[in-house]
């Protein structure tokens, strides 16, 4: 089951948006995924991002991390997190992601993170707006250009249909991921904000919402990896660890 948008497909408002410049001069990039609570969506994004990066030989050059705007460290919240964590670890294994992805304690976003990471990605527009509201107005345009939605990377540029569909030795994605995304590719491209599924809803609608979230995150993470690989300069000198 998959929860699809109802009505005619809309063009993603960021289809022609200029994505951020990245600096490969250190031969690696650090990517921060920011969610609301650092419990689910950002962790999924980091997991799929790492999986696609490793599949393309960039596992030691692209490093993801996650945090949340509204984390709760109270004992009651920690108990709930531990309970939820077990279920998410099982889901991670089913998706071919490392279960440890969900084992780490939620980390709170700090404004200094904007300069500590090369690329900053939010899971929805509300989170992006809350971050930008904290920025010094004189630097607002700079951070507007740096912080992007995950769905911005799920568009034809940088991720063409042919890239999603490609198989064989030059495939961007493992075959299973490619097959899953092809089934609903155009619907997925129309999503702006990654939905927040209920982790306690075991009904058919709840399962559908979870599946739809997984696919939207998967597509955005794949597009982000494609974008960063394409941004690697052709004239960058060969890396010398000495």
C-alpha positions in Angstrom: 0.0 0.0 0.0 1.1 3.5 -0.8 -0.5 6.8 0.2 -0.5 8.9 -3.0 -1.4 12.6 -3.4 -5.0 13.1 -4.5 -6.1 15.1 -7.4 -4.0 16.2 -10.4 -0.2 16.2 -10.0 1.3 19.6 -9.2 4.7 20.7 -10.3 7.1 20.9 -7.4 7.7 24.7 -6.7 11.4 24.1 -6.6 11.7 22.4 -10.0 13.9 25.3 -11.3 15.5 26.2 -8.1 19.3 26.8 -8.0 20.7 24.2 -5.7 23.7 25.1 -3.4 27.3 25.2 -4.4 29.5 22.7 -2.6 33.2 22.7 -1.9 35.0 19.5 -2.6 38.4 20.9 -1.8 38.6 18.7 1.4 37.8 15.6 -0.7 34.7 14.9 1.5 31.4 16.5 2.3 29.4 16.5 5.6 25.7 16.5 5.1 23.2 17.4 7.9 19.6 16.2 7.8 17.3 18.2 10.1 14.0 16.8 11.3 11.5 17.9 13.9 12.5 15.4 16.6 15.5 13.5 15.1 13.6 10.3 15.5 12.4 9.1 12.1 12.6 11.0 8.8 16.1 12.4 9.1 17.4 9.0 10.2 15.7 7.4 7.1 17.2 10.0 4.9 20.7 9.5 6.3 20.4 5.7 5.9 19.3 5.8 2.3 21.9 8.6 1.5 24.7 6.5 3.0 23.5 3.4 1.2 23.4 5.1 -2.2 26.7 6.8 -1.6 28.4 3.5 -0.8 26.7 1.8 -3.8 28.4 4.5 -6.0 31.8 4.3 -4.3 31.4 7.5 -2.3 30.9 5.9 1.1 34.2 7.4 2.4 33.5 10.8 0.9 29.9 11.6 1.8 29.1 11.6 5.5 25.6 12.1 6.8 24.4 13.2 10.3 21.0 14.0 11.8 19.5 16.3 14.4 16.1 17.7 15.4 14.7 21.1 16.2 12.6 19.9 19.1 14.2 17.1 21.0 13.0 16.0 24.4 15.5 14.5 26.9 13.0 14.0 29.7 12.9 10.4 31.3 9.4 9.9 30.0 10.4 10.9 26.5 13.4 8.6 26.6 11.3 5.7 27.6 9.0 6.3 24.6 12.0 6.7 22.3 13.4 3.4 23.5 10.1 1.7 22.8 9.8 3.3 19.3 13.4 2.5 18.6 12.9 -1.2 18.7 10.2 -1.1 16.0 12.3 1.3 13.8 15.3 -0.9 14.0 13.2 -3.8 12.7 11.9 -1.6 9.9 15.5 -0.6 9.1 16.6 -4.2 8.7 13.6 -4.8 6.4 14.6 -1.8 4.2 18.2 -3.0 4.0 19.5 -0.2 6.3 21.7 -0.7 9.4 19.4 -1.0 12.5 21.9 1.1 14.5 20.6 4.0 12.4 17.8 4.4 15.0 19.8 3.5 18.1 21.5 6.8 18.7 20.1 9.3 21.2 18.3 12.2 19.4 20.6 15.2 18.9 19.4 18.8 19.1 20.0 21.3 16.3 22.3 24.2 17.1 22.6 27.3 14.9 26.3 26.7 14.6 25.5 23.5 12.7 24.7 25.7 9.7 28.4 26.5 9.3 29.8 23.2 10.6 28.3 21.2 7.7 28.8 21.5 4.0 25.2 20.7 3.1 22.1 21.3 5.2 18.8 19.5 4.3 15.4 19.8 6.0 12.6 17.3 5.8 9.9 19.9 5.4 9.4 23.6 4.8 8.2 24.3 8.3 11.6 23.1 9.7 13.4 25.2 7.1 11.4 28.3 8.1 12.0 27.8 11.8 15.8 27.6 11.2 15.9 30.7 9.0 13.9 32.6 11.6 16.9 32.1 14.0 19.4 33.5 11.5 20.9 37.0 11.7 18.9 39.0 9.1 22.1 40.3 7.4 23.0 36.7 6.5 19.5 35.5 5.7 20.0 35.3 1.9 23.2 33.2 2.3 21.4 30.6 4.5 18.4 30.6 2.3 20.7 29.5 -0.5 22.4 26.9 1.6 19.4 25.2 3.3 17.2 23.2 1.0 14.3 20.8 1.3 15.1 17.1 0.7 12.4 17.2 -2.0 14.4 19.8 -3.9 16.8 17.0 -4.8 14.1 14.7 -5.9 13.4 16.6 -9.2 14.5 15.9 -12.8 17.5 18.0 -12.1 19.6 16.5 -10.5 17.9 13.1 -10.8 16.5 12.4 -14.3 14.1 9.5 -14.9 16.8 7.7 -16.8 19.0 7.7 -13.7 16.3 6.1 -11.6 15.6 3.5 -14.2 19.2 2.6 -15.1 20.4 -0.9 -14.3 23.6 -2.7 -14.7 27.1 -1.6 -13.8 26.4 2.1 -14.2 23.2 2.1 -12.1 22.9 4.8 -9.5 20.6 2.7 -7.4 20.4 -0.9 -6.3 17.9 -2.8 -8.4 15.3 -3.1 -5.6 15.3 0.7 -4.9 15.1 1.5 -8.6 12.1 -0.8 -9.0 10.3 0.7 -6.0 10.8 4.3 -7.2 9.8 3.7 -10.8 6.3 2.6 -9.9 5.3 6.0 -8.5 8.1 8.3 -9.7 6.0 11.3 -11.0 3.8 11.3 -7.9 6.8 11.2 -5.7 8.4 14.2 -7.5 5.3 16.3 -6.7 5.8 15.9 -2.9 7.2 19.1 -1.2 7.2 18.2 2.5 8.1 14.6 3.5 5.0 13.4 5.4 5.2 12.4 9.1 3.6 9.0 9.5 2.2 7.7 12.8 4.5 5.1 14.3 1.6 3.6 16.2 -1.0 3.3 13.4 -1.2 -0.4 12.3 -4.2 0.1 10.0 -4.0 -0.1 6.2 -3.9 3.7 6.0 -1.1 3.8 8.6 1.0 1.2 6.7 0.3 3.2 3.4 1.5 6.4 5.0 4.7 4.7 6.2 5.4 3.3 2.8 4.8 6.7 1.1 7.2 8.4 3.5 9.9 5.8 2.9 9.6 6.3 -0.9 9.7 10.1 -0.7 12.8 10.0 1.5 14.4 7.4 -0.7 14.0 9.5 -3.8 15.3 12.7 -2.2 18.3 11.0 -0.7 19.2 9.4 -4.1 18.9 12.8 -5.8 21.1 14.4 -3.2 23.8 11.8 -3.8 23.6 12.3 -7.5 23.9 16.0 -7.1 26.9 15.9 -4.9 28.7 13.4 -7.1 28.0 15.6 -10.2 29.4 18.6 -8.3 32.8 16.9 -7.9 35.3 19.0 -10.0 37.0 17.4 -12.9 40.1 19.4 -12.3 40.5 18.6 -8.6 44.0 17.1 -8.0 44.2 13.5 -7.0 43.8 13.0 -3.3 47.1 12.5 -1.5 46.7 11.6 2.2 50.3 12.5 2.9 
